[in-house]
Amino acid sequence: MEVVSLHSPPCCHLNRRLLVKKRSSRQQVKIPLCRKRRILCSKVHYRTESRALSNKDHSLLNGKVTRPSKPVEGFSGDSNGYVIGSEDEVGSMSETGDSVTMVLIPGLPDESNGECGAPISSCFWEWKPKFNVHYEISGSQNVNSPPLLFLPGFGVGSFHYEKQLKDLGRDYRVWAIDFLGQGMSLPTENPTSSSKEEDLVWGFGDKTEPWATDLVYSMDLWRDQVLYFVEEVIGEPVYLVGNSLGGFVALYFAARNPQLVKGVTLLNATPFWGFLPNPIKSPRLARIFSWSGTFPLPESIRKLTEFVWQRISDPECIADVLRQVYADHSLNVDNVFHCILETTQHPAAAASFASIMFAPQAQLSFREALSRCDMNGVPICLMYGKEDPWVKPVWGLEVKKHVPEAPYYEISPAGHCPHDEVPEVVNYLLRGWIKSLESQGAAALPLLDDMQSENIQSSIAKDLEFVRQGSNKSVIVRFMGSSFSLWNRMESYFTSRFAKLETK
């Protein structure tokens, strides 16, 4: 075991001693390896609640974010963390006009009562020289269980799946990665060189460093990143789970590499990404655009990036986004807020953001990737938060229309990130779906264990109840069968409303 040091400027929060693990063999490797892999692992850490924010300009004071003594409106709470909004907003969110069956499901491991979640290891994998991919893993001891790989949304990283790593890691082998250009997979060196003596913002230099030639943080890059990660680190086909951008990447990867995918779960997957044409798919159209996300950034793009970045990296802006995407404003978002804010302090964050925004589209559209997965028999499961203000339910229903046999679970109340907002529900549904697939249908799909599949109507709804931090919580989950249609949904809605009027 060789010990190396990885250095970066203090503002990166990345200084650490890394261990290079060289393994001669692995268990259950089903994929031929094309080259020797190099794993850079930091010390194993056992998380308690959240990471501390080390930048002194933004501190935590009694549950409020301060930026030179100006608090972010809408945050409340105590010294244990943030909550968005106030407790008065919680009660109305569980109201529903449906008559549903109650189902008790397990909660998350309650560490305050001595229940142990799976320990999480934080590692770095060197994909290419200077391309260090951060990932987290739990459940390594579950050698006979299926592997799960979680792909994050835009602007977040593996930290967004902490509740899955701790809980599902007790039964499965679970990985969560940071896409290159995001989270802790940002570069450790400036991708550009500058004639100036000191360039505090990476990527704004005059000349591209050799290792960053043709580097663009694009869908195609992330697809390849996942491909090599599955082949070299995991070593066998996986269940992919992706939220938002991560859902698109998961579907895109599965469409191109169905032999490496056991199933795909889409969590409020974004159905589009990128504005510029793909140079391989549309070479003539792509030549019209002189710049498409490479380094260094053109002067005009630098000025635009500085203007935009100054606003979106502001703590108040980050807080406002969290208020939008989380339906439950009583939820503790301490760790999510800290990790996002910490990432914005990296010197490469602004230029990486510009590269992502101006990167070409994927070679396959979302619909094309979906069709290929369906054609290749890749199992797909859909889980969508009903109150998502960005990827609204209509997008999930559109996916369901193209893959009618895919189980569709609509969760309410839940916003854009149901895995973090109602992890108890998402983890329960994931366990059940994987169990059904692994048993080749012998085990019923989640919520359908008390009925025959052929008797399922267009949709059914159940009230899933669980305990969180000593309090009872409930969420309505609606399962939509293969015969479901938008007309069925409208008919069900008006029928329930008329029934309520008749009883009054």
Disulfide bonds with the S-S distance in Angstrom:
none
